[in-house]
Structure formats: structure tokens, C-alpha cells
């Protein structure tokens, strides 16, 4: 059964946290809320204001416009309108692909952040990010020169996914994520990290092309992880030596990604060919 993260609790931030993140005074944020309606909806007297990622996306766009010479009032109106039109219909990738071909990172980021907040990591990845990347790859295969388009979209996806952090502290040992040696497809692993964080897990991300020896060494440097996930996108990077080194540390080892499909896995290793199956294994 496919897991759904759309009902995940919304992450909220205090005015002080948002002010520090944007480099603004708290008084400025409060003033903009009063004057321009930029900020939390439904604030009740006697309670603290809490900002969502959508609020922060509007503020970031407003700041960009002000620094470009716009007046605060016009910048606020444009930022609100931009965010309101940025959210695509469920599963609609046209807006993302169009923005990517215009190299409009601001619009890509606004769409991704809004969709992540509304629908959660897994839905955003499966219904927006993957189809958009596939559409660009298809254009490239048809003869369009669009490596720059793919790169700007990939960078925006990574940036937005990396903003997803656990909303509560996790007292359990961390989960370690790594790509097998020679594997540089890190986007699925970034999506997995964000989905785990959204579910409250602490994650250690080692990233692309991690040699088996480095995984072995990492197991001695920190609290022993309760699971090690090794991602392989294709059979050429499905190295069982990496799995054996990871298993030597005593943690649960998950061979994740389509690269492991036809590989005989070492004893004690479990397979998860999709993000959904890996999330279920680590639940």
C-alpha cells in the first residue's frame, strides 16, 4: 500500500526564528504583517505568531523584490500573488517544467515549497519532481539542449528538500544514508532523507559515491545507527561489498534503489527498490 504524507503536521516557526533566518528585525516582520498581511493567518490575541514555509516563501520573494528596488507595498502584493499562482494542480508538472526552461529558480522554489507544505515530501517527489525531471530528460533525448535546465531544477529540488527537518526530537539512534561507490544519483536519497525527517527520524546523510571503507569508518565515529541505507540507481553501482561492510556494524542494512533488483544480496540485508518500500522498512 502506498504511504501518504499529506496529512503530516505543518511545521511552524516563531517570529524570532524567521527573523534570524531572513536577517530581519522581529519588529519589521510584525510591521509587515500589520501593513501588508504578510505572515501567519488566523492569529488570535494572546497567542504567539507562528510562520509556515509558505509564509517564509512569500517573505523571501518580497525581500528579493525590495533589494531589486521595489517599494515594500508593491513587493508584498507581488510576492503574495506569485505564491498564490505558484501552486500547481495535483500532479501537474507543466508549471515546474516551464519555469525550469526559463531558468526561473525563484518560481521553481515557490512551487516546490508550497507543494511540500501542502502535500508532503513523498507526494511532491512522486507526483511533481520525478515527472518534471522525466519530461526534461525526454526533451533532451529528443535533441533539445537542456542540461542547464535539468541542473537548475535538480538544484532547486535539493535546496527545497534540505529545508525539511524533523519537527520533534528523535531519541532513537540515527539512520545513515549513502550512495554506493560510483553512484552519483543523489536526488532520490535527498527525497528519502526529507521524507524520513518529515516522519521525525534523525538522519545522517553521507551523500554520493561512498566507498565501503568510508561507511565502515563512519560506523565508529558517532552513535551506532539503527539502519544503514545504501542507494544504487543502476546495476553498475550495486556493490555488495558496501552492504557487507555496513552489516559488520550490526545495524539493519537496506539495499535501496532499482540497481539492486537483480542482485543476490548478502545475508541479513533487506531490499527496498522504491522510496515507499524503504520508508515502510524503516517505520
C-alpha positions in Angstrom: 0.0 0.0 0.0 1.3 3.4 -0.9 2.1 5.6 2.2 0.7 9.1 2.3 2.4 12.0 4.0 -0.2 14.6 3.0 -1.6 14.6 6.5 1.8 15.3 8.1 1.7 18.1 10.7 2.6 21.5 9.4 6.0 22.8 10.6 5.7 26.2 12.2 8.3 28.7 13.2 8.4 31.6 15.7 8.8 35.2 14.7 12.3 35.2 16.2 13.4 32.1 14.2 12.1 33.6 10.9 13.7 37.0 11.7 17.1 35.3 12.2 16.7 33.1 9.1 15.9 36.2 6.9 18.2 38.6 8.6 15.4 41.0 9.6 14.3 42.5 12.9 11.3 41.0 14.6 9.7 44.5 14.6 10.0 44.6 10.8 8.1 41.2 10.4 5.4 42.4 12.8 5.1 45.7 10.9 4.8 43.9 7.5 2.1 41.6 9.0 0.1 44.7 10.1 0.6 46.7 6.9 0.6 44.2 4.1 -0.9 41.0 5.5 2.4 39.1 5.2 2.6 36.5 7.8 0.5 34.0 9.8 -3.2 33.7 9.1 -5.7 33.3 11.9 -3.6 34.8 14.7 -5.5 35.2 17.9 -4.8 37.8 20.6 -2.7 36.4 23.4 -1.1 33.7 21.3 2.3 33.6 19.6 2.6 34.1 15.9 3.8 31.0 14.0 5.0 31.1 10.4 4.8 28.3 7.9 7.1 27.6 4.9 4.5 29.3 2.7 4.7 32.4 4.8 8.5 32.3 4.6 8.5 31.8 0.8 6.4 35.0 0.5 8.7 36.9 2.7 11.8 35.7 0.8 10.2 36.8 -2.5 9.3 40.2 -1.0 12.9 40.7 0.1 14.2 39.9 -3.3 11.9 42.5 -4.9 12.8 45.1 -2.3 16.5 44.6 -2.9 15.9 45.0 -6.6 14.4 48.4 -6.0 10.6 47.7 -5.4 8.7 49.6 -2.7 7.7 47.4 0.2 4.0 47.7 -0.6 4.3 46.7 -4.2 6.8 43.9 -3.3 4.3 42.5 -0.8 1.5 42.4 -3.3 3.6 40.8 -6.0 5.0 38.2 -3.6 1.6 37.2 -2.4 0.3 37.0 -6.0 3.3 35.0 -7.1 2.9 32.4 -4.4 -0.9 32.2 -4.9 -0.3 31.3 -8.6 2.7 29.1 -7.9 0.9 26.1 -6.6 0.1 23.7 -9.5 -2.8 21.3 -9.5 -2.1 17.9 -8.0 0.3 16.1 -10.3 0.6 19.0 -12.8 4.2 19.3 -13.8 3.8 21.9 -16.5 4.4 24.9 -14.3 7.7 23.4 -13.0 9.0 22.4 -16.4 8.1 25.8 -17.9 9.9 27.6 -15.0 12.9 25.3 -15.5 13.2 26.1 -19.2 13.1 29.8 -18.3 15.8 29.2 -15.6 13.4 30.8 -13.1 14.7 29.3 -9.9 12.5 31.6 -7.8 9.3 30.2 -9.3 10.5 26.6 -9.1 11.3 27.1 -5.4 8.0 28.7 -4.7 6.1 25.8 -6.4 8.1 23.2 -4.6 7.9 24.7 -1.2 4.2 25.3 -1.4 3.6 21.8 -2.6 5.9 20.3 0.0 3.9 22.1 2.7 0.5 21.1 1.3 1.1 17.6 0.1 4.2 16.3 1.9 7.6 15.0 0.7 6.6 11.7 -0.9 3.7 13.1 -2.9 5.8 16.1 -4.1 8.6 13.7 -5.1 6.4 11.2 -6.9 3.8 13.5 -8.5 5.9 16.6 -9.2 9.7 16.2 -9.1 10.1 12.9 -10.8 7.6 13.6 -13.7 9.2 17.1 -14.2 12.7 15.6 -14.4 11.5 12.8 -16.8 9.8 15.4 -19.0 13.1 17.3 -19.3 15.0 14.1 -19.9 12.6 13.3 -22.7 13.2 16.7 -24.3 16.9 16.2 -24.0 16.7 12.7 -25.7 14.7 14.3 -28.5 17.5 16.6 -29.3 16.9 19.7 -27.1 20.0 21.0 -25.4 18.7 21.3 -21.9 21.4 20.2 -19.5 21.3 23.6 -17.9 17.5 23.2 -17.4 18.0 19.8 -15.7 20.7 21.2 -13.4 18.7 24.2 -12.2 15.7 22.0 -11.5 17.8 19.5 -9.7 19.4 22.2 -7.6 16.1 23.7 -6.6 14.7 20.2 -5.7 17.8 19.6 -3.4 17.6 23.0 -1.8 13.9 22.6 -1.0 14.2 19.1 0.2 17.1 20.0 2.5 14.8 22.5 4.3 12.7 19.7 5.6 13.7 19.0 9.2 12.1 16.9 12.0 9.5 18.9 13.9 10.2 16.8 17.0 13.4 15.5 18.6 14.1 11.8 17.9 15.8 9.9 20.8 16.4 6.8 18.7 19.8 6.1 17.0 20.1 7.8 13.6 19.5 6.3 10.2 22.5 6.6 7.9 22.1 7.2 4.1 24.8 6.7 1.5 25.1 6.1 -2.2 27.2 3.1 -3.2 30.7 3.8 -4.6 30.4 5.2 -8.1 26.7 6.2 -7.6 26.1 10.0 -8.1 22.3 10.0 -8.4 21.7 11.6 -5.0 18.2 13.1 -5.7 16.3 10.0 -4.6 18.4 9.9 -1.4 17.7 13.5 -0.7 14.0 12.8 -1.1 14.3 9.8 1.3 16.1 12.0 3.8 13.4 14.6 3.7 10.6 12.0 4.0 12.3 10.4 7.0 12.8 13.8 8.6 9.2 14.7 8.0 8.3 11.5 9.9 10.5 12.6 12.8 13.6 10.4 12.2 17.2 11.7 12.7 19.3 11.1 9.6 23.0 11.1 8.8 23.5 11.8 5.1 26.8 10.7 3.6 25.9 11.6 0.0 27.3 10.5 -3.3 29.7 7.7 -4.1 30.7 6.5 -0.6 33.3 3.7 -0.6 32.7 0.7 1.5 35.7 1.7 3.7 34.2 5.1 4.4 30.9 3.5 5.6 32.9 1.2 7.8 34.8 4.2 9.3 31.6 6.2 9.8 30.1 3.5 12.0 32.9 4.1 14.5 32.7 7.9 14.6 29.2 8.5 16.0 26.3 6.8 17.8 25.8 3.5 16.0 23.0 3.9 13.5 20.0 1.7 13.8 19.9 1.4 10.0 22.2 2.0 7.0 20.6 2.6 3.7 22.8 2.2 0.6 21.3 3.6 -2.6 22.1 2.2 -6.1 20.4 3.6 -9.2 21.8 1.0 -11.6 23.4 -2.4 -11.6 26.8 -1.0 -12.3 26.9 0.6 -8.8 25.2 -2.3 -6.9 28.3 -3.3 -4.9 27.6 -6.0 -2.3 30.9 -5.2 -0.7 29.4 -2.0 0.6 26.5 -3.9 2.1 28.8 -6.3 3.8 30.8 -3.5 5.4 27.7 -1.8 6.6 26.3 -5.1 8.1 29.5 -5.6 10.0 28.4 -2.7 12.3 25.4 -4.6 13.5 22.8 -2.2 12.0 19.9 -3.1 9.8 21.1 -2.7 6.2 18.7 -1.7 3.4 19.7 -2.1 -0.2 17.7 0.7 -1.7 17.0 1.7 -5.3 16.4 -0.1 -8.6 20.1 -1.0 -9.0 19.8 -3.9 -6.6 16.8 -5.6 -8.3 18.7 -8.5 -9.9 21.5 -8.7 -7.3 21.8 -11.5 -4.8 22.0 -9.7 -1.5 24.2 -10.7 1.4 22.6 -12.4 4.3 20.8 -10.0 6.6 20.3 -7.3 4.0 16.7 -6.3 3.1 15.7 -4.8 -0.2 13.7 -1.6 -0.9 13.5 -0.7 -4.5 11.3 2.4 -4.1 11.1 5.2 -1.5 7.8 3.9 -0.3 9.1 0.4 0.4 12.2 1.9 2.2 10.0 4.1 4.3 7.9 1.1 5.3 11.0 -0.9 6.2 12.3 2.0 8.4 8.9 2.8 10.1 
